[in-house]
C-alpha cells in the first residue's frame, strides 16, 4: 500500500492510498484516524469495493 502524503494525527483526518494486490490489481483505500492517545494513533482502513481504473 502506498500513500502520497502522511496522515495528520487528528481524529477524523483521512488520507487516500492505493493498495496493489499480488496480481497487480490496484484498489483505492481510505485511511481514517479513529483515536489519538499520546504518540499512539489508531487508523481504520477501508478498501474500495471495486478496483481502480
C-alpha positions in Angstrom: 0.0 0.0 0.0 1.3 3.5 -0.8 0.1 6.9 0.3 1.4 10.1 -1.2 1.2 12.1 2.0 1.3 11.4 5.7 -1.9 11.5 7.7 -2.5 14.1 10.3 -2.7 12.7 13.8 -6.2 14.2 14.4 -9.4 12.2 15.0 -11.4 12.2 11.7 -8.4 13.0 9.4 -8.4 11.0 6.2 -5.9 10.0 3.6 -6.4 8.2 0.2 -4.0 5.4 -0.6 -3.5 2.8 -3.3 -3.3 -1.0 -2.5 -1.7 -3.2 -5.1 -2.7 -6.9 -4.9 -0.3 -9.7 -5.8 -1.8 -9.9 -9.3 -1.2 -6.2 -9.9 -4.8 -5.1 -9.4 -5.0 -1.7 -7.7 -7.6 -0.7 -5.1 -8.2 2.6 -3.5 -8.1 2.7 0.3 -9.3 5.4 2.7 -7.3 5.7 5.9 -9.2 7.4 8.8 -7.8 8.4 12.2 -10.1 6.9 14.8 -8.3 7.7 18.1 -5.2 9.6 19.2 -3.6 8.8 22.7 -0.2 10.4 23.3 2.0 9.1 20.5 -0.4 6.3 19.5 -2.6 6.9 16.5 -5.3 4.3 15.7 -6.1 4.2 12.0 -9.0 2.4 10.3 -8.5 1.3 6.6 -11.4 0.8 4.2 -10.6 -0.8 0.8 -12.9 0.2 -2.1 -15.3 -2.4 -3.3 -14.0 -2.3 -6.9 -10.5 -2.0 -8.3 -9.3 1.4 -9.6 -9.5 2.1 -13.3 
